[in-house]
Amino acid sequence: MMQSIAIIAFDQHAATTVAAVLLPRHRTPVLHTLTSDPQTILRFLQRLQRQHPVRCCYEAAPCGFALQRELAAHGIPCDLIAPALIPRRPGDRVKPTAATPASSRCSIAPMP
């Protein structure tokens, strides 16, 4: 039997990280504000993993690849999202908000 996956999209900044958590059979994500400390984020994900398998993503940004590498080292799947790789028509601009994470229309970036 296949198990449903919880999807977590991170919006990472220097001091805080917002986690948009979409649980199985839910239609809207729940937002959680965390500190950007990798150990805090890991504890948060480990709590979620007790109930559901998780899959994470976050936007490739100035904060770098540290979060992705830390999660991968602990066996948590995490994709880097590259919004610049999304093909768009000229003049078609989408500005994501906290309620609509950028990961909703992004492609996966290759790890360096």
KAHUWO-V224671 format. One record per helix or strand of 2 or more residues. SS is the DSSP state (@ for helix, = for strand). FROM is the first residue (numbers start at 1). TO is the last residue. Records with the same first field share a line. If there is no record, write none. Layout:
SS->FROM-TO ; FROM-TO
This chain:
=->5-12 ; 16-22 ; 30-35 ; 53-59 ; 78-82 ; 107-108
@->38-49 ; 66-73 ; 83-85 ; 102-105
